[in-house]
Amino acid sequence: MPLSVGFVGAGGIASVHLETLDDASETGLVDSDGNVVDVELAAVADVDETRARGAAVPRGAEAYTDGVELVESESLDAFVVAVPPFAHGEYERAAAAHGVDLFVEKPVDLTVDAARETGRHIDDTGILAQVGYVCRYAGITERALDLLDGRRVGHVDSTYWAPLPETQWWYERARSGGQIIEQSTHVYDLHRYLLGEVTAATGSGTDGVLVDAVDFQDATSVTLDHESSAVSHVSSACGTADPRFVVRIAAEDAFLELDYFGYTLSGTIDGERVHFEADGDWYRREFEAFLRAAASDTGTLGRHGGDDGRSADVRSTYDDAVNTLELTLAAREAAETGERTELD
């Protein structure tokens, strides 16, 4: 029987995952043992019926305007939750109640309490729950980890500057959480992935200097203290003319610069220049890893993986993603108050 997949949310990032599912449906997806995993799209839900039908009908799938109704009506094996931050919670809990594996786009919610409550539903049912922190699947991330293996890392400095998106909910702090929560969360998660957990955040930010359209800080500068004794920094800005996502790493006898929008890594290791060019298929690798995991009954943990244990390549579990949410909330608080914010 094919792996039956449903979606709630049919815009933006959902369309990227749907394209990966299309390819997997047409050619089959090969697992780590060389077996072909058959997958199919069962249904798509979106509050915009036209958008739901536009994604579902050409693929021979059912269209819904209610994601919970979709879960309750269809016989699913896996469910993709690709909705705005304010809409998380009920879809994940419905999937858990029906024993359906989850792929959840970041951030997992707007508050830690709400996310942890959802996490309890997931834990109680034992379903697989992967979260879309795609930088963990980038070729330049993998290369950096290989190059830095066994070396002490002292500092990571990241820049995430981006133009304003078109989606109107993003401009409202109450619905998006602001740039740190909704966009720069990728960067903060990457810092956790590279350096380990954070103990404290200090920061500052600007209001209405770059843009007037948002009701949250339009630029932030946050420094993070890590349990490893390393220190890191994240610069975020919205409304910039051009996008930029660059990570600089200072390590023992090493310096690396990773350009995530250019898919390149360059730097110096033990006095020797290094350069690496990756492909841009990080979203594909991420979602294929989920499909393989959902089709598998057993597996082992991947590098820096969570505690689910069902797949060798699930790199961000739901519980781990809640830790990233907690970090971004602390970073936002530090930037807004100008005070040091401690994390448990």
C-alpha positions in Angstrom: 0.0 0.0 0.0 1.3 3.5 -0.8 2.1 5.9 2.0 -0.9 8.2 2.1 -0.1 11.8 2.7 -2.3 14.8 3.5 -1.5 18.5 3.7 -3.0 21.4 5.6 -1.8 24.7 4.1 -1.4 25.0 0.3 0.7 28.1 -0.2 4.3 29.1 0.2 6.4 26.3 1.6 3.6 23.7 1.1 4.1 24.0 -2.7 7.8 23.1 -2.3 7.0 20.0 -0.4 4.2 19.1 -2.8 6.7 19.2 -5.7 8.9 16.8 -3.8 5.9 14.5 -3.2 5.1 14.7 -6.9 8.5 13.5 -7.9 8.4 10.7 -5.2 5.0 9.7 -6.5 6.1 9.5 -10.1 9.4 7.7 -9.6 9.2 6.1 -6.2 11.4 6.9 -3.3 14.3 4.6 -2.5 14.9 3.9 1.2 18.3 3.2 2.9 17.9 -0.6 2.1 17.2 0.0 -1.6 13.5 -0.6 -1.4 11.1 1.6 -3.3 8.6 3.5 -1.1 5.4 4.3 -2.9 3.7 7.5 -1.9 0.5 9.3 -2.8 -1.2 12.5 -2.0 -4.6 11.9 -0.5 -6.0 15.3 0.3 -5.1 19.0 0.7 -6.8 21.5 3.1 -6.6 25.2 3.1 -8.9 28.0 4.5 -8.8 29.3 0.9 -10.9 26.8 -1.0 -9.6 27.9 -4.4 -6.0 27.4 -3.2 -6.9 24.0 -1.7 -8.5 22.8 -5.0 -5.7 24.2 -7.0 -3.2 22.0 -5.1 -5.4 18.9 -4.8 -7.5 18.5 -8.0 -4.6 18.4 -10.6 -3.0 15.7 -8.4 -6.2 13.6 -8.1 -6.6 14.4 -4.4 -9.5 15.6 -2.3 -9.8 19.2 -1.3 -10.9 20.5 2.1 -11.2 23.9 3.8 -10.7 22.3 7.3 -7.6 20.4 8.2 -9.1 18.7 11.1 -12.0 17.4 9.0 -9.4 16.1 6.5 -7.6 14.1 9.2 -10.9 12.7 10.5 -12.2 11.8 7.0 -9.2 10.4 5.2 -7.1 7.3 6.0 -3.7 8.9 6.3 -0.3 7.7 7.1 1.4 11.1 7.2 0.2 14.7 7.5 2.0 17.9 6.7 1.2 21.0 8.7 2.3 24.0 6.6 0.3 26.8 8.2 1.2 30.2 9.7 2.5 30.3 13.3 -0.8 31.4 14.8 -2.7 28.4 13.3 -0.6 25.6 14.9 -1.9 23.2 17.5 -5.3 21.8 16.6 -4.0 20.1 13.4 -1.1 18.4 15.1 -3.3 17.2 18.0 -5.9 15.8 15.5 -3.1 13.9 13.7 -1.8 12.6 17.0 -5.2 11.4 18.1 -5.5 9.4 14.8 -2.0 8.0 15.0 -0.8 9.9 11.9 2.8 10.8 11.5 3.6 14.5 11.3 5.8 16.9 9.4 5.4 20.4 10.9 6.7 23.6 9.5 8.5 25.9 11.8 7.8 27.6 14.2 5.8 25.0 16.0 3.7 27.6 17.8 3.8 31.1 19.3 4.2 30.1 22.9 6.2 27.4 24.7 3.2 26.3 26.8 1.0 25.7 23.7 3.8 23.8 22.0 4.6 21.6 25.0 0.9 20.8 25.3 0.9 19.6 21.6 4.1 17.8 22.3 2.4 15.8 25.1 -0.2 14.7 22.6 2.5 13.6 20.3 4.4 11.8 23.0 1.3 10.0 24.3 0.6 8.5 21.0 4.1 7.7 19.9 3.8 9.1 16.4 6.8 10.4 14.4 6.9 14.2 14.4 9.6 16.0 12.3 9.9 19.7 12.1 11.1 21.7 9.1 14.4 23.2 10.2 15.9 22.8 6.8 19.4 24.3 7.5 20.2 20.9 9.1 19.9 19.3 5.7 21.9 21.9 3.8 25.0 20.5 2.1 27.1 23.4 3.4 26.0 22.5 7.0 27.0 18.9 6.5 30.4 20.0 5.1 31.0 22.4 7.9 30.3 19.7 10.5 32.8 17.4 8.8 35.5 20.0 8.6 35.0 21.1 12.2 34.8 17.6 13.7 37.0 17.4 16.7 37.8 21.1 16.8 36.8 23.6 19.5 34.3 26.2 18.1 34.5 29.6 19.9 32.2 31.9 18.0 29.5 31.8 15.3 28.3 35.1 13.8 25.2 35.1 11.5 23.4 37.6 9.4 19.8 37.1 8.3 18.5 40.1 6.3 15.4 39.8 4.1 12.9 41.8 2.1 9.3 41.9 3.5 7.2 38.9 2.5 3.9 39.4 0.7 1.7 37.5 3.4 -0.1 40.1 5.5 -0.3 38.0 8.6 3.6 38.2 8.8 3.4 41.9 9.6 1.5 41.4 12.9 3.5 40.2 16.0 0.4 38.5 17.4 0.1 36.3 14.3 3.7 35.8 13.2 5.6 36.3 16.4 7.9 38.8 14.6 11.0 38.2 12.5 13.0 36.4 15.1 10.2 33.8 15.7 9.1 33.3 12.1 12.2 33.8 9.9 15.3 34.0 12.0 14.3 30.9 13.8 16.2 29.0 11.1 19.4 30.8 12.2 18.8 30.3 16.0 18.2 26.6 15.3 21.4 26.4 13.3 23.3 27.9 16.2 21.9 25.3 18.5 22.8 22.6 16.0 26.4 23.8 15.6 27.2 24.9 19.2 24.7 23.2 21.5 22.2 24.6 24.0 22.0 28.3 25.0 22.1 29.6 28.6 21.4 33.3 28.1 20.6 35.9 25.5 21.3 39.7 25.4 20.3 42.0 22.7 18.8 45.2 21.3 16.7 46.2 18.4 15.1 49.1 16.4 11.5 50.1 15.9 10.4 51.6 12.6 13.9 52.5 11.4 13.9 50.3 8.3 10.1 49.9 7.7 6.9 51.2 9.2 4.7 48.3 8.0 5.5 45.8 10.9 4.4 46.2 14.5 7.6 44.5 15.9 11.3 45.4 15.8 12.6 45.6 12.2 16.2 44.9 13.1 17.7 43.0 16.0 21.2 42.1 17.3 21.3 39.2 19.8 24.3 37.6 21.5 24.0 34.0 22.9 25.9 32.3 25.6 26.2 28.5 25.0 26.7 25.7 27.5 29.8 24.8 25.5 31.4 28.1 26.6 31.1 29.4 23.0 29.4 32.7 22.3 27.4 33.4 19.1 25.6 36.4 17.6 22.6 36.8 15.3 21.8 39.9 13.3 18.3 40.1 11.8 16.7 42.7 9.7 13.5 42.9 7.6 12.7 45.1 4.7 16.2 45.1 3.3 16.7 45.5 -0.4 18.4 42.1 -0.9 18.3 38.9 1.1 21.4 37.7 2.9 21.9 34.7 5.1 25.6 34.2 6.0 27.1 32.3 8.9 30.8 32.8 10.0 32.4 30.3 12.2 35.6 30.8 14.2 37.1 27.5 15.4 40.4 26.0 16.5 42.8 26.6 13.6 39.8 27.2 11.3 37.5 29.9 9.9 34.5 29.1 7.7 31.9 31.3 5.9 28.7 29.7 4.8 26.4 31.5 2.4 23.0 29.8 2.7 21.4 31.6 -0.2 24.4 31.0 -2.4 24.9 27.4 -1.2 28.7 27.9 -0.8 31.2 27.4 1.9 34.7 28.9 2.0 37.4 29.5 4.5 40.7 28.2 6.0 41.4 24.9 7.8 44.9 24.5 9.3 46.2 27.2 7.0 44.8 25.6 3.8 42.0 27.3 1.8 38.8 25.4 1.4 35.9 25.9 -0.9 32.7 23.9 -1.4 29.6 24.4 -3.6 26.4 22.6 -2.6 23.2 22.1 -4.5 20.0 23.8 -3.4 18.1 20.6 -2.7 18.0 21.0 1.1 14.2 21.1 1.2 14.0 18.0 -1.0 16.4 16.1 1.3 14.5 17.2 4.4 11.1 16.1 3.1 12.3 12.9 1.6 13.8 12.0 5.0 10.4 12.5 6.5 8.7 10.3 3.9 11.2 7.5 4.4 10.8 7.8 8.2 7.0 7.7 8.0 7.3 4.6 5.8 9.7 2.9 8.2 9.0 1.0 11.4 12.5 1.0 12.8 15.7 3.0 12.4 18.6 4.6 14.2 19.4 8.2 15.0 21.2 10.5 12.6 23.8 13.1 13.4 22.5 15.4 16.0 19.1 13.7 15.7 16.4 13.7 18.3 15.1 10.9 20.4 12.4 9.5 18.1 14.7 6.7 16.8 12.5 5.7 13.8 14.8 7.2 11.1 18.5 7.6 10.5 17.9 11.1 9.0 15.3 12.8 11.2 17.4 15.8 12.3 14.7 17.9 14.1 12.1 16.2 16.3 9.1 18.1 17.7 10.6 18.2 21.2 13.9 19.6 19.8 12.0 22.3 17.8 10.2 23.4 21.0 13.7 24.1 22.4 14.4 26.3 19.4 11.1 28.1 20.0 12.0 28.7 23.6 15.4 30.2 22.5 13.8 32.5 19.9 11.3 33.8 22.5 14.2 34.5 24.9 16.1 36.3 22.1 13.1 38.4 21.2 12.6 39.4 24.9 16.3 40.3 25.2 16.1 42.5 22.0 12.9 44.2 23.1 13.9 44.8 26.8 17.7 45.3 26.3 18.1 43.0 29.3 19.9 39.7 29.7 17.4 36.8 29.4 18.3 33.5 31.1 17.2 30.1 29.7 16.6 27.1 31.9 
